[in-house]
Amino acid sequence: MAVSDNAAFVASYYYQEAGLAARDDLANGVWYAPDIRMKVPNGTPVSEADLREVLKRRLPWTNETGPAKRESKQKTPTKKGSASIETTSARDISFSVPKSVSLVWALGTPDIRMKIEEAQHRAVKRAMDLFFQNVALERIGNSKEQKTRPAIAFCALFLHGTSRNAKRDDGKLHPDPNLHTHAIVPDIIRSQDGRLKILFDRGLKHWKFALAAWHFAALAYELRSLGFAIEAVGNDGRFRLAGVSAQAVQRFSKRTIGAKDFASRVKARQRAGLTTSLALSMTRAPKQDFPVEDLLAAWGDEAVTFDIDVSDVAASAMRRHNRPQREPSDKKKQRTVERALARATEHEAVFRRERIAQVLASQLVIDGVYDNPSMELLDQTASASSLLHRLADAQNYRLAQWTTASMLALEAEAAALAFELSQSPFARAPTIAEAVEAASEALFPEQKSAATLACSDARLVLINGAPGTGKTTMLKPVVAAYQEAGFKVIATAEAWRVCLEMGTDCAIKFASLTTLLGHKGRELGVDSRTVLIVDEVGLLGTERMVQLLRLAKERGAKLVMIGDPSQLRPIAAGSGYRLIHPFAKSASLMTVHRQVGWYRKAAAAIVSGNTAEGLHDMDRHNRVQHIKSSAEATAKAVDWLEKEFFARGHGPSVAIVKTNDEVHEISQAFRQKLQLAGALKGEVHRIAAMTPNGIRRTLELQDGDLVRFQRRSRVHPEIVNGSVARVVAITRLEDGDLSLRLSLRIKLQGKNSTKAVTARLSEWHDENGDAHVGHAYVSTLYGLQGATIAKGLLILDGDKLDERDLYVGLTRARHETLLLLRSKRKKAWYSEEGPAALPHEKTARQYVRELHRSPDKVLARECLPQAEPAGDMMNEVQAPATAAA
């Protein structure tokens, strides 16, 4: 679904495809106004004159004129001497059907084409009903207590059937079939009291995915009613028609293919990276009128050219189910609702109505439930007290918020378990003082205090350790003291690489949390004489924290948790760190030791929360640079990597970015440099690989490549998720597998070293045969959290700069980090006089204008209504504990 906010609509554009659709009235546009109070004739044709009037905020049927829109700060420039142009404003919401549906519509019989058009029209009206009741709002109240309520709105629906023109394989120029509906929503609405007002739809950006899922679910229902078989694609509600081959879909997707080819040519000539959406925009040709018979004939001829049987496509797609469609049982509906609400809290513990609508509609498609999404179903789900819990309204416009009953139960269980562990003592390590004195590295006072606390009788200990403050140094005497007392110490973390480094540095057993909490964790023998050291606890969500607390309670183990809430947030819902913080005995490590020279001062300022001061220190040493585009960022990253790759000075140097797409882009460009320099040798082996975010890519491997493994080896336990190795040689085996001779980076007695390993590539294959391996020249922020490198290059979007990203990215390197800020705005905080001439705390904000800090993950218990306050968590869990005693 596409949404555009156009201030100067050309009404004639929407009438260009009249005659192509089997339902000519839908192509010419119809008004959709389900509420008669709007006084717009529902279902009547849209004349071009009426559309122009409506876009000027006038209702031609009642001769009413709406209020003038407030002037924006930036006025549209006009030519000197010309009259000012009255601008109009509306929303163009485009609902497109899946390509397989467009193909059957284009190649089908007139009867099939008409049925598909009517199905699309009904599905779009369903989606617009959702828009009218939840997105089309009016503001009420004063500026201090402003609220919103549903308004009375309407729209014009235009059915189009083509994309923009694209060049075909035979050299001809005509569009692909692309059935879609334009819903033109004027920014004029009628208030509940009958007045005309300006539409308030600021929530459209939040409802966009819900509207798309609602449309797909309604369209899937309509197509099933016609006898089509539906196959879900992904988990966002998308689907395809069974029986339509991927080859046929690919042949009629020339518009997208042409845009991608254009992006590739631009990249090759100008080293400029283009996203697919930007390439589509830049190659957007004006629509041309084609005789309907010629266009339909051209599509049919193209299908025949590529051996696509037109009748077979339609017949395969119209394959009827073995039995007639029946209304789903209440039990099946209930299971679908339960699965949907379970997905609602995948990443956030608190959600709003649009999230309920999105997961509910997409789950109807995923489960194959023959039911039309409706407001009644949405209202029933939102009011299901056994599954959902209504929270206090959000502060902005008093929007309703929910959480699931299971999420509240998990948070309550986490608090109760943490309180119980905090009240049950654990055996001390009596020789901690001697272990601190005997440590190979002298401990600072705050490290000694933290080590002493970790060896106390507290069973739940939380060490708040900022990056580079010597957490591993502090832990070594703790491990020694407990081992001398006859206790078992195990290191664990969410990521294999993190617990491997801790286990290796401290010479103790280690396992990831997935392994520790699974059936394999029994082999570790966790019992009442076990101390579990959990690193990067700030990345644990609520559910993972509850699982860990359960294990500690059942086995009688002690938890020493190390984390930093200022680093990156958990991917899962909730925050395990914030749940246990009120109950754990805690200590803090804030003195930075990792960095050396001038860079230590800059890192210390960032760690202490003074981001602006840290940036100024880096700027004085010319380590902050402004870049204008992604292409310039890639070029600078390649040059920097080339210099550091051949220098081999202080250890590994890594470029750090935010997304896996940036990792792929820079890695590809840098490998071309290495190939030209002769650093990569031998045959190029192309393998199917899977990225950390689940995207399949073709990975090229040669002798000399630096690779990162993204899952644990089935054969070599020393190679885990996050391990890095240099490929010494690659040999093709008789069974088609690749034998890799590796120089694996490891740690021996706390120092970096290498180990020769020979492994098969299939050790990292998944069930689909994709290798979970990637190049290691570039890393994402999440992939590098908890790691230490020699030098770093950090690339961030300066217009959306998050202090958490700076916090993590600028504290990885020991010697220095070069910060590249990609921004379209002119940097304003740099000054010839230096930082002293600028405001003390607002200099960084002047550079990006919106330097912000992403908030902590919200806990559901924090959003409970005042009528049922969460209260102080310590007091809340003491009562049941006392009663039980």
Residue, then its C-alpha position, 0 to 999 in steps of 0.5 A: m500500500a502506498v500513501s501520498d500527501n499531494a498538495a496539487f492533485v491533477a484530477s484528470y490523471y485519475y480518468q486516464e484508464a477509463g475503458l480498461a476495466a470490465r467495470d467501467d464505472l469503477a474506472n471512472g470513479v465512484w464516491y464512497a461515503p458510508d455515513i449519510r451525515m456527510k451529505v455526499p451521494n454514496g456510490t454515484p459517479v465522480s465527475e471531474a468537475d465535482l472532484r476539483e471542487v472537493l479538492k478545494r474543500r467545497l461540497p458541490w452537493t450542498n454548496e458548503t465551503g470548508p475552512a481554509k487550511r493553515e498556511s505552512k511556514q514554507k510557501t510554494p514559490t511562484k514565478k514573478g508576476s504570475a497569479s498565486i495558485e490555489t493549492t489543494s490537499a488530499r491523501d492518495i491511498s493506493f491499494s494494490v492487489p498481489k501480482s499473481v491476482s493482477l496477472v489472472w485479471a489481465l489474462g482472464t476472461p471478461d467474466i473473471r476480470m469483472k469478478i476480480e474487480e468487484a472483489q477488489h472494490r469490496a476489499v478496498k471499501r472494507a479497508m476504508d471503513l477501518f480508515f474512517q473509524n480510526v484514522a479520520l479524526e477531528r481534534i477537540g479540546n484546548s491545547k493542554e487537554q487535546k483529544t481526538r474523536p472519529a469524524i465523518a469522512f468520505c473518499a473517491l475510489f478509482l480502479h486502475g489496471t496498469s503500472r507505468n510504462a516499461k520496456r519489454d524484451d521485444g523492445k516495445l513499450h507498454p505497462d505491466p498489469n497492475l490492478h490497484t485502487h486509488a482512494i482519494v481522501p479530501d482533507i475536509i470532514r464533517s464534525q459530529d456537530g455538523r460543521l465542516k473541519i480539516l481532516f486530522d489524520r496524523g495517525l495514518k503513518h501508524w495505521k498504514f500497515a494495518l490498512a494494508a493487512w486489512h485490505f489483503a485479508a478482505l481481498a483474500y476472503e473475496l477471492r476464496s468466495l470466487g473459488f481461488a486458492i490462497e497461499a500466505v506469503g510471510n507473516d504480514g498478510r500478503f498472499r499469492l494465488a495458487g497455480v500462478s507460477a513464479q516465472a509468470v509473475q516475473r515475466f510481467s514485472k518489467r517495471t520493477i526489474g527495469a528500476k533495479d537495472f537502472a539502480s545497478r547502472v547508476k551504481a556502476r557508473q557513479r558509485a551511487g547507491l539507490t533504493t528500489s523505491l527511489a529507482l522506481s521514482m526516478t524511472r517513472a514515465p508518464k502514463q500513456d493511453f493505449p487502446v484497450e484491445d491492443l493492450l490486452a492483446a499485447w499481454g496475451d502475445e507476451a504470455v505466448t512468447f514466454d510459453i505461458d498458457v493463458s487458459d492454464v493460468a486462469a484455470s490453475a488459479m480458479r482451482r476450486h477447493n475440495r469442499p465449499q467454503r464454510e464459515p469458521s467455527d468459533k473455536k477456530k476463530q478463537r485460536t486465530v485471535e489467540r495467535a494474533l495477540a501473541r504476535a502483538t507483543e513480539h517486540e513491544a509490551v504495549f500496543r495500540r488499536e492499529r497493532i491489534a488490527q494489523v495482527l488480526a487481519s494478517q492472522l486470518v490470511i496466515d491461518g486460512v480462515y474464511d472470514n471477512p475482517s470487520m469492525e465487529l471482530l476488531d471490537q470483540t478482540a479489543s474487548a476480550s478481557s481474558l486475552l487483553h488488558r486495557l491500559a491507561d491512555a497514551q499522553n498524546y491525544r489520549l489514544a487507547q493502549w493495551t497489553t496481553a494478559s500473558m505479558l502482564a503475568l510474565e512481568a508479575e512473575a519476573a518481579a516475584l521471582a526477582f524478589e524471592l531470589s533477593q531474599s534468599p542468601f547464597a554462600r559467600a566466596p570468603t577468599i575474594a579479598e585475597a583473589v583481588e590482591a592476587a589478580s594479574e591486573a590491579l583493580f580500581p576501587e569501583q572494581k573492587s567494590a563490584a567484585t566484593l558485592a558479586c562474592s557476597d551472600a546476595r543471590l541476585v547481583l546486578i553490575n551496571g557496567a559501561p563499555g570499556t570499564g573493565k568488567t572482565t578484569m573485575l570478574k576474574p578474581v570473582v571466578a577465582a574466589y568461587q572456584e577456590a570455594g568449590f563452586k562451579v562458574i558458568a558464563t552465559a549471554e544471548a549471543w554465543r560470541v559474547c559468552l565465548e569471549m567471557g568464558t575464554d577470558c575467565a577460563i570457565k565453562f560457557a553457553s548461550l542462553t538458548t543452550l543453557l535454558g534448553h535440554k542441552g543445558r542439563e549437561l552443564g549441571v547447574d545446581s545450588r553450587t553454581v554461579l551464573i554470570v550473565d553478560e549483556v543483560g540489557l538485551l534481554g526481553t521480559e520473557r527471556m528474563v523470566q526463563l532465566l529467573r525460573l532456572a535460578k530458582e529451580r536449580g538454586a543457582k546464583l545470578v551475577m548479571i552484567g549490563d548497561p541500559s544505555q546501550l541498544r534496546p532489547i529486540a523482544a518485548g519488555s526490558g528484563y533489566r528494568l524488571i530486576h533492577p529494583f530487587a538486585k544488589s547493584a554496583s556500577l562501573m563508570t571509569v573508562h579503561r578500554q580507550v587510550g590517548w585522547y580518545r579515552k576522554a571522548a569515550a568517557a564523556i559519551v559514557s557519562g551522558n555528555t554526548a555533545e562534549g564527546l563529539h566536540d573532542m572527536d571534532r577537534h581531532n578531525r574524527v567527525q566528517h559530514i557526508k552528503s550521500s550513501a554513495e559517498a559513505t560507501a566510497k569513504a568506508v572502502d578507502w578507510l577499510e583498504k588502509e586499515f586492512f593492509a596496515r595490520g597495526h593494532g588488531p581488527s578494524v571494522a566499519i560499523v553501520k545500522t542495517n544489513d543492507e549497508v553491510h552488504e553494500i560496503s562489503q561488495a565494494f571493498r571486496q572489489k578493491l581487494q580483488l584488484a589489489g590481489a589480496l583475494k585469490g583463487e576461484v570465486h565460489r558463489i554460495a547461497a547464504m542467509t543474512p541475520n535478518g532472514i534475507r537470502r543472498t549470493l555470497e562470494l568466497q575466495d582465498g583471503d576472505l574475512v568471514r563471520f559465522q552466524r551460527r554455531s558449528r555442528v563440529h567445531p565448538e570453538i566456532v560460534n555465532g559471531s566468530v571471525a576467521r580468515v579463509v586460507a584455502i577453499t577446496r571443492l569436495e566430491d560431494g559438492d561441499l566446500s572444505l574451508r581451511l581457516s585461520l580462526r581468531i581466538k583468545l588465549q589467556g586474554k590475548n588475541s591469537t589465531k588457530a588453524v581449523t579445517a571445516r566443511l561449509s555444510e556445518w553452517h547450513d540450515e534446513n534449506g541448504d543456506a549457509h549462515v556465513g557472511h563477510a566480516y569487513v563490516s558489522t551492524l551495531y547489534g552485531l558488535q555490541g559487547a565486542t572490542i576492536a582496534k579501530g572503527l568507522l561508524i556511519l550514521d544518519g545525521d538527520k535521525l541521530d540516536e544517542r544510543d547508536l553513538y553510545v555503542g558505536l563510539t565505545r567499541a574501538r580502543h584507539e579511535t573511531l572515525l564518525l561519518l554523519r550522512s545528512k542533507r542539512k548543513k552542519a551548524w555546530y562546527s565553529e572556527e572558534g571551537p566549542a567554547a563559543l557555542p552553547h554548552e549542551k545544545t551544540a550537537r542538537q544544532y548539528v542534527r536539529e533532532l539529536h534524540r535518545s530512543p526511549d527504554k522499552v516500555l513495561a506494561r505494568e507502568c501503563l496500568p490505569q490509576a484505578e489499578p496502580a502498579g505501586d512500588m514493585m518491592n511492596e507489591v511482591q512482599a505481600p504475597a511472599t509474606a502470606a505464603a510464609 
